[in-house]
Amino acid sequence: MTKSATTTRHSASTTSVRRRQLEALFTEHGQTVFAFARRRATAADADEAVSETFVVAWRRLDDIPSEPLPWLLGVARRCLANINRREGRQVALCQRLAEVTRMSSADEISIGRDISTAVLDALGRLTVGERDVLTLLAWEGLTPDEAAVVLACSRATVYVRLHRARRRFAASLRHVTDNQETQ
């Protein structure tokens, strides 16, 4: 048997063992984790928190302590906190959008559209990486540490990218607004 075939068989065997470990963990603690989440959230949010909890458990299966329930409940609590933060950002965004739509003057609405168009045009001139770092922090409300996880880089790299992106965005926005004024 070749080394490659042995490695593949070992990998499949390891995955099978890990799957059984996760299934046993879910069978033993899934209902308790759901009950914990359900006491703190809606059924839909509790379902989502339980799903996310066991995704984390799958990724960190080797790190789970011998008494897994407290660890699982801690993960579920953090998942619920993430869900609540996300929902809070969505509510805040809806409120801001409602405020914008309540503008009384047609001129104010027109100015708002011009600004929105200019911002979107300026963002369109940036690279994908520059857009990502700006929108993750400004629109998604992430911290630099959270953005670093999303972008799979260090926090320092996020700050460097953010500095460059802000500079390029400002220049791009000036260019776009200058072009709009001359038209």
Secondary structure as the mmCIF struct_conf table of DSSP 4:
data_model
#
loop_
_struct_conf.conf_type_id
_struct_conf.id
_struct_conf.beg_label_comp_id
_struct_conf.beg_label_asym_id
_struct_conf.beg_label_seq_id
_struct_conf.end_label_comp_id
_struct_conf.end_label_asym_id
_struct_conf.end_label_seq_id
HELX_RH_AL_P HELX_RH_AL_P1 LYS A 3 ARG A 38
TURN_TY1_P TURN_TY1_P1 ARG A 39 ARG A 40
BEND BEND1 ALA A 41 ALA A 41
HELX_RH_AL_P HELX_RH_AL_P2 ALA A 43 ARG A 59
TURN_TY1_P TURN_TY1_P2 ARG A 60 ARG A 60
HELX_RH_3T_P HELX_RH_3T_P1 LEU A 61 ASP A 63
BEND BEND2 SER A 66 GLU A 67
HELX_RH_AL_P HELX_RH_AL_P3 PRO A 68 THR A 101
TURN_TY1_P TURN_TY1_P3 ARG A 102 ARG A 102
HELX_RH_AL_P HELX_RH_AL_P4 ALA A 106 GLY A 124
TURN_TY1_P TURN_TY1_P4 ARG A 125 ARG A 125
BEND BEND3 LEU A 126 LEU A 126
HELX_RH_AL_P HELX_RH_AL_P5 VAL A 128 ALA A 138
TURN_TY1_P TURN_TY1_P5 TRP A 139 TRP A 139
BEND BEND4 GLU A 140 GLU A 140
HELX_RH_AL_P HELX_RH_AL_P6 PRO A 144 LEU A 151
TURN_TY1_P TURN_TY1_P6 ALA A 152 ALA A 152
BEND BEND5 CYS A 153 CYS A 153
HELX_RH_AL_P HELX_RH_AL_P7 ARG A 155 THR A 182
#
